Amino acid sequence: KRLMKEFERELAITRGRVDGLEAKVGELQATQFSTTTKLRGYSRFVVGANSFTGTNTAAGDVGTPYTTAFKKANRGATTFNYDQRLYLDTSFTGKDLLRTLLRAGNFQESAYNYGLLKLDPAFQEQAGPNVVGVNRLFYAFPVGEKLKFNVGPRVRIDDPGMLAIGVPSVYKTGLLDFFTRAGSPGVYNKSGFGAGFGGTYKKLLGVKGLAISSNYVSADGSDGNPSTGGIMTNGSNSVSVTQLGYLGQNTPLIGGNYGIAAAYTYAQNSKLHRATPYGFDVGRTGANNSYGVSGYWIPENTGWIPTVSLGWGSTNSENATFRGIPYRTDNWAKTQSWMVGLQWNDALRKGNKAGMAVGQAPYVSDNGGGSIGTVAGASTPMDSNTMWEWWYEYQVSDNISVKPAIYYINNLDGQYGKVNTSSGAYNAKDNVFGGLVMTTFRF
């Protein structure tokens, strides 16, 4: 008793602190964020500029979109843009996923939202710059061990549960958008974004690593008018992808892990997401049937041997406006594309990366005898292009990285950029060289 009395004051203080802590814990529990939801996100800052070179210098060129003078006057400034994403991921069973993605940006007027120069983070809400919108809202869930589904009013064809092995590439730098699509933007089409559903089945035929998937997405799925939108109507702007893929380990002779996939995409009233202007015109309405084969290899040990990603794609486009009426459905216009991407992990320093890629974005390889205006009337299309990018990513900390990059595109606007406005001949030059610095903050 004597001892208790001696420490009576200290015990009273301790009891008071415990009571206060309990009250604060109760208040926190009453107002806390859901224990089943995790918030993560990143901010990307992009500073860069382009140098356009060409031979279209005749009077009036400033008003012609595909000439060098026009691009210098309208897209020649150094710009500073951003892409902000906030992911709210909720799981109720530990195996399912309810994702809400909030996104904002200000790229609409930037040169990095133009044609083949478009960057992967080049985003802006339709309502305008600096406006936050619901970019994704979907629910992915398993049924047993092999089957997984995805359904949502705001989902894209490459979200979890939509593709058997995702976009089959490990070259994902966030730079030129074309290089993020495994060499086949017609197949892995970002226009496939809206209301949709999909499913994947793993261990097909009992083979570990073999998987198949199929999905459907309507960009106008919330539109109640069946002639302009809806789900599986004649007027819906929709994309459907079927993919067969295989993930393997210990590649014969050279070791490492690898993945390969073949896919087919049917796009109705949709468009090629990334192509030359001529390719875009050919595929922007009607039906597009796209085929692609892509794959990657990851070496067992990082160092001087890079990861390798490569892919090829082709699209057959049925376009009544392009072909003229009547038109032959057995002689559609065709576009081709391919890419090779190399990436060195732990380059010069652990955690840093370096890489380069080369390829050709979808270009018209066969116009099917059709024509658009005066530009596409050549008997043999001259629409090909060549794209390059080189970069180095410096990991400042676990959450901050800085990536300087340079890029070069030969024949930026394809056949349209080759038209010499003075003579009408297809001999003009149309190139761009540029550089940027991309800083990413993850949290």
C-alpha angles and dihedrals in degrees: 000000000000090000092048090050091050092056097035093112094051092047091052090052091049092049090051092051092048091050090049092049092050090051092050092048090051091050091049092050091050094052103028125125115257112289089218095057128078125196121210134153150148141225121214123199116195124192117177151125141206135225111210118201128185148125102247099112103137121128113281095029093122088072095048111089097213099049125100094240092055093049093048091050096045106027105023101098127104107250137195114206138162142208118204123191131179118189120201106190119186127185124187099180103022091250102062130072133211106187129192115181120192114195140179136171145150107225101117097103095033124110085234090071093059127103116290089354091069113125125217093244093045098122139145132165117248088241090065144269121327092018118134115220140171101264098172134020118165144130122226119189139165128238105201121324100303107037127071130176136196128196131168148135091240110036136132129218093250099048120118112295094017101089128038095232100002120239100342099233137093092197098097108146103149092235125106106013095224092065092057093064101070093249094299116082088165090064100034091043118179088203083076091090128120136054112000154117140222145172139211130202119202130201091030113198087003092292114138111232095019114115140165131201142177132188144172129208129179116199089201096040092130092056113105094201107094092204093058104026148333131118117310095345128137090252099048119117095224145160128200123190130192116188134184113193143170131204116199142175135212098026110216114264097357103043125208133102126296146177134200133181141179118203143179125204128192114197119191119197085344133115142230104271097215124018143116113292089256091050090047092052092048093051105032097095137023118028131328123197110195131187128188143174118195139161147161142209128209117197119229092239127037119227131084093352110082132209110258126218123178139163147166133206141182132189131197110205127202107197119164093196092050097043096041123229122313096033133175114244090199092063106051125162115263135211128195133198141171141169143188120201128188124192129184114204119206089017111185089333134034111267095020123109139200132188152157137201138193131188150118120265116222108299130173107263095169124021093193090233092296131127141207114202115310096314103067097045096098112118091229117039115239095192104120123126140180124222129194134178132178126186148163124207119207115198104216092179139335089284106031129063133172120206121188113191142175128198141182130201121191114205094008095187098035118217093349090060092051095062111108105216091206099055104013090234123134096240105101123121120236116177139143133201120186149153140208144176117226119195118192125197115193124193 
